[in-house]
C-alpha cells in the first residue's frame, strides 16, 4: 500500500492534493457550463426556433476532440488548468441545455398562467416557478455532465501535467509503476461515484415531493410539484 500512495515528486502534489486538483478542474467547468446554460435554455424555451441551432452548435462543439481543443487554446491560455477547463465547460453544454429546456417545458401551462396572474414577470417566473419544478431534470443533466468531466480531466496530462489524477497514468509508464495507474483509475472512479451520490442527495433534498422508493403510482394526497413551487414563490 505504501507504493500505491507514494506519489512521484515530479507531480508536485500529494495524493490528496491531486484529488483536490482533480475536483477543481472537473467541477468548476460544469459550474461555468450551468451558469451559461440557464439563460441560454430560457432563450430556447422562449424562442422555440432558437433551440435547434443551439443544440446543433453544442453537439458540434462536443464532437471536437479534446486534444484539438487544447491545440487551439494553448496559444492563448498556455499549458494551464484553464486550457483543460474551457473544453470541459463547453462539453457540459450539450447535456445541460437539453436537460434544462426539457425540465422547463414540463411546467404546466396552468401554473405559468397562474404565476403571470399573480404578477410574476418572465425572470421571476423562470427563477421561482419553472426552475424549481425542473430541478429533477437539471440534476439528471448535472449527474451526466459531472461524471463525464471527472473522467475527461485526465486527458489534461497531455499538455504538461495538467491532468490531476490522470498524471499518474503517465508516471506509471515512465517509472514502470503500474500501481500508479491503478491508483488513478480507482480514485477517479470513486470520486465520480461519490459526487454522483451527492447530486442524488441534493435532488432528494430539493424535491421532497418526488417518490423515494420503487412505487410509481400517483397518490391522491401527494402534493402537485407545480402547486408547491408556485406557493413557495408567492411567499
C-alpha positions in Angstrom: 0.0 0.0 0.0 2.9 2.4 0.6 3.8 2.2 -3.1 0.1 2.8 -4.0 0.1 6.2 -2.3 3.8 7.1 -2.9 3.3 9.9 -5.5 6.4 10.8 -7.5 7.8 14.2 -6.6 7.7 15.5 -10.2 3.9 15.9 -9.8 4.4 18.4 -7.0 1.3 17.2 -5.2 0.4 14.6 -2.6 -2.4 12.0 -3.3 -4.9 14.3 -1.5 -3.6 17.3 -3.4 -4.2 15.5 -6.7 -7.7 14.7 -5.6 -8.4 18.4 -4.8 -6.9 19.5 -8.1 -8.9 16.9 -10.0 -12.2 18.1 -8.4 -11.4 21.7 -9.1 -10.6 21.0 -12.7 -13.7 18.9 -13.1 -16.4 20.8 -11.1 -15.6 24.4 -12.0 -16.2 23.8 -15.7 -19.6 22.2 -15.0 -20.5 25.1 -12.8 -19.5 27.6 -15.5 -21.5 25.5 -18.0 -24.5 25.6 -15.8 -24.3 29.4 -15.4 -24.2 29.7 -19.2 -26.8 27.0 -19.8 -29.5 28.5 -17.6 -30.1 31.8 -19.5 -29.4 30.0 -22.8 -32.0 27.4 -22.1 -34.6 30.0 -21.2 -34.0 31.8 -24.5 -34.5 28.4 -26.2 -37.8 28.0 -24.3 -39.0 31.5 -25.1 -37.9 31.4 -28.7 -38.5 27.9 -29.9 -36.8 28.5 -33.3 -33.5 29.1 -31.4 -33.4 25.6 -29.8 -32.4 23.5 -32.9 -29.4 25.8 -33.9 -28.2 26.0 -30.3 -28.4 22.2 -30.0 -26.6 21.8 -33.3 -23.8 24.1 -32.2 -23.3 22.4 -28.8 -23.3 19.0 -30.4 -20.7 20.0 -33.0 -18.5 21.5 -30.2 -18.9 18.3 -28.2 -17.7 16.3 -31.2 -14.4 18.2 -31.3 -11.7 16.0 -29.7 -10.3 17.5 -26.5 -6.7 17.3 -27.9 -7.8 19.5 -30.8 -9.3 22.0 -28.3 -6.0 22.0 -26.4 -4.0 22.8 -29.6 -6.3 25.8 -30.4 -6.3 27.1 -26.8 -2.7 26.6 -25.8 -1.6 29.6 -27.8 -3.9 31.8 -25.7 -4.0 30.2 -22.3 -0.8 28.2 -22.2 -0.2 24.9 -20.5 -2.5 25.8 -17.7 -5.6 24.4 -15.9 -7.7 26.9 -17.9 -6.8 25.1 -21.1 -8.3 21.9 -19.7 -11.3 23.5 -18.1 -12.6 25.6 -21.1 -13.3 22.5 -23.2 -14.9 20.7 -20.3 -17.3 23.7 -19.8 -18.2 23.7 -23.5 -18.7 19.9 -23.4 -21.1 20.2 -20.5 -23.5 22.4 -22.5 -24.5 19.5 -24.8 -26.0 17.8 -21.7 -27.2 20.8 -19.6 -29.0 22.8 -22.2 -31.4 20.0 -23.3 -31.9 18.9 -19.7 -32.9 22.4 -18.6 -35.1 23.0 -21.7 -36.9 19.7 -21.2 -37.4 20.4 -17.5 -38.7 24.0 -18.0 -41.0 22.8 -20.8 -42.5 20.3 -18.4 -44.1 23.0 -16.3 -47.8 23.0 -16.8 -49.2 26.0 -18.7 -51.8 26.4 -16.0 -49.0 27.1 -13.5 -47.4 29.6 -15.8 -50.7 31.4 -16.3 -51.3 31.4 -12.5 -47.9 32.9 -11.9 -48.5 35.6 -14.5 -51.8 36.4 -13.0 -50.1 36.9 -9.6 -47.8 39.5 -11.2 -44.7 37.4 -11.9 -42.5 38.8 -14.6 -40.6 36.5 -17.0 -37.4 36.4 -14.9 -39.2 35.9 -11.6 -41.4 33.2 -13.1 -38.4 31.4 -14.5 -36.3 31.6 -11.3 -39.1 31.0 -8.7 -41.5 28.7 -10.6 -40.0 27.0 -13.6 -36.6 26.2 -12.3 -37.8 24.6 -9.0 -40.1 22.3 -11.0 -37.3 21.5 -13.5 -34.9 20.5 -10.7 -35.1 16.7 -11.3 -34.3 17.1 -15.0 -31.5 19.6 -14.2 -29.9 17.3 -11.6 -30.1 14.4 -14.0 -28.2 16.5 -16.6 -25.7 17.6 -13.9 -25.0 14.0 -13.0 -24.0 13.1 -16.5 -22.0 16.3 -17.0 -20.1 15.9 -13.7 -19.2 12.3 -14.2 -18.1 13.0 -17.8 -16.0 15.9 -16.6 -14.3 13.9 -13.9 -13.4 11.3 -16.4 -12.1 13.8 -19.1 -9.9 15.8 -16.7 -7.3 13.0 -17.1 -6.7 14.0 -20.7 -5.0 17.1 -19.5 -1.9 15.1 -18.8 -1.1 15.5 -22.5 -0.4 19.3 -22.0 2.2 19.5 -19.3 0.9 17.6 -16.3 -2.5 19.3 -16.1 -4.5 16.1 -15.8 -4.5 15.9 -12.0 -5.1 12.2 -11.2 -4.5 11.5 -14.9 -0.9 12.5 -14.4 -0.4 9.2 -12.5 -1.0 7.3 -15.8 1.9 9.0 -17.5 4.1 8.4 -14.5 3.1 4.8 -14.3 4.6 4.2 -17.7 7.6 6.5 -17.1 8.6 4.9 -13.8 7.3 1.4 -14.6 5.0 1.5 -11.6 1.6 0.0 -12.6 0.2 0.7 -9.1 0.1 4.4 -10.0 -2.2 3.6 -12.9 -4.4 1.5 -10.6 -4.4 4.4 -8.2 -5.5 6.9 -10.9 -8.3 4.7 -12.2 -9.7 3.6 -8.8 -9.6 7.1 -7.3 -11.2 8.7 -10.3 -14.0 6.1 -10.3 -14.6 6.6 -6.6 -14.7 10.3 -7.0 -17.3 10.0 -9.7 -19.5 7.7 -7.6 -19.3 10.0 -4.6 -20.1 13.1 -6.5 -23.0 11.4 -8.3 -24.3 10.2 -4.9 -24.1 13.7 -3.6 -26.1 15.0 -6.5 -28.8 12.4 -5.9 -28.9 13.5 -2.3 -29.3 17.1 -3.5 -32.1 16.1 -5.7 -33.9 14.4 -2.8 -33.4 17.5 -0.6 -34.7 19.9 -3.2 -37.6 17.8 -4.4 -39.4 16.4 -1.3 -42.5 15.6 -3.5 -40.6 13.1 -5.6 -41.1 9.3 -4.8 -38.3 7.8 -2.7 -38.9 4.1 -3.3 -39.8 1.9 -6.2 -43.5 2.8 -6.1 -44.5 4.9 -9.0 -48.3 5.0 -8.6 -49.5 8.6 -8.0 -51.1 9.1 -4.6 -54.2 11.3 -4.2 -52.6 13.0 -1.2 -49.2 13.7 -2.9 -48.8 17.5 -3.5 -48.5 18.7 -7.0 -44.9 20.0 -7.5 -46.2 22.8 -9.7 -48.5 24.0 -7.0 -45.7 23.7 -4.4 -43.4 25.8 -6.5 -46.0 28.5 -7.1 -46.9 28.5 -3.4 -43.3 28.9 -2.3 -42.6 31.6 -4.9 -45.6 33.6 -3.7 -44.4 33.8 -0.1 
